[in-house]
Amino acid sequence: MEKRMNREHYEQLGVAMTCRSFEEYSAMFGVGEKDVRGLRIADAAAGASSFTAAARAAGADSYAFDPRYGEPLASWEASAREEIELSTAKLEALKEHYDWSFYGDLDIHKRNRLSSLDICAADRSSALSEKRYISALLPKIPAPDHSFDLVFCSHFLFLYAEQFGFDFHRSSLLELMRICRPGGRVLVYPLLSLRSQRFEQMDMLLQAVRSAGGEPSFHPSQLPFLPQSAERLEIKIPALEKENR
């Protein structure tokens, strides 16, 4: 993809392949190993993140969905490594605009990306994981209704608001709700675009979520990297009422 830079904002044409760790997901979403143990979990637009592998190691029944899982593993991995190099170069030019308190510095940030990619690639290539990494392009996820206890979406929705509008975000959130079980949760972070701008039609989007039966709320996130990005979105899927006896 062609990419460009200005002096104040991270510029991206097309969608970058994210490579994030379980520790980052834990900070973003407030969910640790004990919270995922025994649950069935989906990570939508997962990219090359190691969350699915780490969650399974922690005792979760975890699955990842991303359109690029349809590519051969070798070319997919090469693209991810190229993306890490490109993104690191762009961050180097903009590093004064970001909060490095979680990562420490850019070198640690890059090592974290490479480690997450290595773990994800190894997990994808193992025989046990062949059906856990599923090619899927939002707003469609090839899973039955009410399949998962927790549904995550990291660094895709809202981040690319300049490329994807209201209809796409509404359809995507409703799809993530569809595959979430009653009593489960859909978790999304960040809520700002790459330009650190809030989604202009957020109120309309939340109304669509409520109309579909979801209960949206905002909660603090503990991954202070993107400027002013301090919140995550949580959508609770109400539990089914027990029949009166």
C-alpha positions in Angstrom: 0.0 0.0 0.0 1.1 3.5 -0.7 1.7 5.4 2.5 2.4 9.0 3.3 3.3 11.1 6.3 2.7 14.6 7.5 4.4 16.3 10.5 1.6 15.8 13.0 -0.4 12.6 12.2 0.3 9.0 11.4 -0.9 8.6 7.8 -2.1 5.3 6.5 -3.7 4.4 3.2 -5.3 1.0 3.5 -5.3 -1.0 6.7 -2.1 -1.9 8.5 -1.6 -5.4 9.8 -1.6 -5.0 13.6 0.8 -7.1 15.7 -0.1 -6.8 19.4 0.5 -8.9 22.5 -1.8 -10.3 25.2 -0.3 -7.7 27.5 -1.5 -4.9 25.3 -4.9 -6.4 25.0 -5.0 -6.7 28.8 -4.1 -3.0 29.1 -6.6 -2.0 26.4 -9.5 -4.0 27.6 -8.9 -4.7 31.3 -8.9 -8.5 30.7 -6.3 -10.8 32.2 -5.5 -14.5 31.9 -7.9 -15.5 34.7 -10.7 -13.5 32.9 -10.4 -15.5 29.7 -9.9 -19.0 31.1 -12.7 -21.3 30.1 -14.3 -18.8 27.7 -14.8 -18.9 24.0 -13.2 -15.8 22.5 -13.1 -14.1 19.1 -10.6 -11.5 17.9 -11.9 -9.7 14.8 -9.5 -7.9 12.5 -6.8 -9.7 14.5 -3.9 -9.2 12.0 -0.7 -10.7 13.4 -1.5 -10.2 17.0 -0.4 -13.0 19.5 -3.5 -12.6 21.6 -5.3 -15.6 20.3 -2.3 -17.9 20.9 -1.7 -16.5 24.4 -5.4 -16.7 25.3 -5.5 -20.3 24.3 -2.4 -20.9 26.4 -4.2 -19.3 29.3 -7.1 -21.8 28.9 -9.5 -20.0 26.5 -11.1 -21.4 23.4 -9.9 -18.6 21.2 -10.2 -17.8 17.5 -8.9 -15.0 15.2 -10.6 -13.5 12.2 -8.8 -11.4 9.5 -9.1 -11.1 5.7 -5.4 -11.7 5.2 -5.5 -15.2 6.7 -6.4 -16.3 3.2 -2.9 -15.5 2.0 0.0 -18.1 2.1 1.7 -18.0 5.5 5.1 -17.0 4.2 3.9 -14.0 2.2 1.6 -13.0 5.0 4.5 -13.0 7.5 6.7 -11.1 5.1 4.1 -8.4 4.7 3.7 -8.2 8.5 7.5 -7.7 8.9 7.5 -5.0 6.2 4.6 -3.3 8.0 6.6 -3.3 11.2 9.6 -1.6 9.6 7.4 1.0 7.9 5.4 1.8 10.9 8.5 2.1 13.1 10.0 4.6 10.7 6.8 6.6 10.7 6.7 6.6 14.5 10.3 7.7 14.7 9.4 10.9 12.9 6.3 11.4 15.1 7.4 10.0 18.4 7.0 13.2 20.4 3.3 13.1 19.7 2.8 9.7 21.5 2.7 8.5 25.1 5.5 6.0 25.6 4.7 5.2 29.3 3.5 1.7 28.5 6.2 0.7 26.0 9.2 2.7 27.3 10.6 3.6 24.0 10.4 2.9 20.2 12.9 0.1 20.3 10.9 -1.8 22.9 7.7 -1.1 20.9 9.3 -2.6 17.8 10.5 -5.7 19.6 7.0 -6.2 21.0 5.6 -6.1 17.5 8.2 -8.6 16.2 7.6 -10.9 19.2 3.8 -10.8 18.7 4.3 -11.6 15.0 6.6 -14.6 15.7 4.1 -16.1 18.2 1.2 -15.6 15.9 3.0 -17.1 12.9 4.1 -20.1 14.9 0.6 -20.7 16.2 -0.9 -20.3 12.7 1.5 -22.9 11.3 0.8 -25.5 13.9 -1.7 -28.2 13.1 -3.7 -27.5 16.2 -4.4 -23.9 15.0 -5.4 -24.5 11.4 -9.1 -23.8 12.1 -8.5 -21.0 14.7 -7.3 -18.4 12.2 -10.2 -17.8 9.8 -10.2 -15.5 6.8 -13.0 -12.9 7.3 -13.6 -9.3 6.3 -15.8 -7.1 8.4 -18.7 -6.5 8.4 -19.1 -10.3 8.0 -17.8 -13.0 10.4 -18.3 -16.6 9.3 -19.5 -17.8 12.7 -23.0 -18.9 14.0 -25.1 -16.6 16.1 -24.1 -16.4 19.8 -20.8 -18.3 19.4 -18.5 -16.4 21.7 -18.4 -15.1 25.3 -16.0 -12.3 24.5 -15.5 -10.5 21.1 -12.6 -8.2 20.7 -11.7 -5.7 18.0 -8.4 -3.9 18.4 -7.1 -1.0 16.3 -9.5 -1.3 13.4 -12.9 0.2 14.0 -12.8 4.0 14.6 -9.1 4.1 13.9 -9.7 4.2 10.2 -12.7 6.5 10.3 -11.5 8.5 7.3 -11.7 5.4 5.2 -14.8 3.7 6.7 -18.0 5.6 7.4 -21.1 5.2 9.6 -22.8 2.4 7.7 -19.6 0.2 7.9 -19.2 0.8 11.6 -22.8 0.1 12.3 -22.8 -3.1 10.3 -19.6 -4.2 11.9 -20.7 -3.6 15.5 -24.0 -5.4 14.8 -22.1 -8.3 13.4 -19.8 -8.5 16.4 -22.9 -8.4 18.6 -24.5 -11.2 16.5 -21.7 -13.6 17.2 -21.6 -12.8 20.9 -23.6 -14.9 23.4 -26.3 -13.5 25.7 -24.4 -12.4 28.8 -21.2 -11.8 26.8 -19.4 -8.6 25.8 -18.0 -6.9 22.7 -14.9 -4.8 23.4 -13.5 -2.2 21.0 -10.4 0.0 21.3 -9.3 2.7 20.4 -12.3 5.0 19.8 -10.3 7.7 18.1 -9.0 7.9 14.5 -5.3 8.0 13.5 -5.7 11.8 13.7 -6.9 11.5 17.3 -10.5 12.5 16.3 -13.6 11.2 17.9 -16.1 9.4 15.6 -18.5 12.2 14.6 -21.6 9.9 14.5 -20.9 8.1 17.7 -24.3 9.0 19.2 -26.1 7.6 16.2 -24.0 4.5 16.3 -24.7 3.9 20.0 -28.4 4.3 19.2 -28.2 1.6 16.6 -26.5 -0.7 19.1 -29.2 -0.1 21.7 -31.9 -0.7 19.1 -30.3 -4.0 18.3 -30.5 -4.9 22.0 -27.0 -4.1 23.1 -26.0 -2.1 26.2 -23.0 0.2 25.3 -20.8 1.9 27.8 -17.4 3.5 27.9 -14.6 2.5 30.3 -11.1 3.7 30.9 -8.3 2.0 29.0 -4.8 1.6 30.4 -2.9 1.8 27.1 -2.0 5.5 26.8 -0.3 5.6 23.5 -2.5 7.3 20.9 -2.9 10.9 22.0 -6.1 11.4 24.1 -7.2 7.8 23.7 -8.3 7.0 27.2 -11.5 5.0 26.6 -12.7 1.7 25.3 -16.2 0.7 24.2 -18.0 -2.2 25.8 -21.2 -3.6 24.5 -23.0 -6.0 26.8 -25.4 -8.5 25.3 -28.2 -9.0 27.8 -28.6 -12.4 29.3 -31.7 -14.3 28.3 -34.5 -14.0 30.9 -35.4 -17.3 32.6 -38.8 -18.6 31.9 -41.3 -18.3 34.7 -42.1 -21.6 36.2 
